[in-house]
Amino acid sequence: MGAGLGLGTLFTKSIRAAAGLEKTSVAFETMLGNADKADTLIRDLRGFSDATPFEPEEVIKAGRGLLAFGTSSEQVVPTLRTLGDVAAGLQIPLGELTEIYGKARAQGRLFQEDINQLAGRGIPIYGELAKVLGVAESEVRGLVSEGKVGFPELQKVFQNLTKDGGQFAGLMERQSETT
């Protein structure tokens, strides 16, 4: 009897997973306006998840969030790769980081709240923005308050943090190889 219950539970979970994937496909197709692009992106997100320490549901949700904030379907996985290295290094939920990043993208500029959220999660945002802007770290807060720090500077910060030699370079890959 116990085996029957186990199979029933497995069957129910399989049905739920299939329904969830179907809903995801419909949502992505709606956002992208194209079923083939939606299927390709979902396949790419699943492949990304398989090679990282992040669960497929978390990656798909983060990908959907990036799309909602205006990231092109072609840039979703590369953006997740960058954000994922930082998230993995600091043990930040990927969804939290993509939401902060996506909001900054949608706003087009950084606000002090964004900087505080990033710094509060351990991201060395002040020092990296100072490098990107070519100013002293003490000047960053004022430039942010004046609206002089845009999303391109935030992109550059994350690229610098995750490129070869960057503080968070390759962390997803290294973590995915651990138990």
Disulfide bonds with the S-S distance in Angstrom:
none
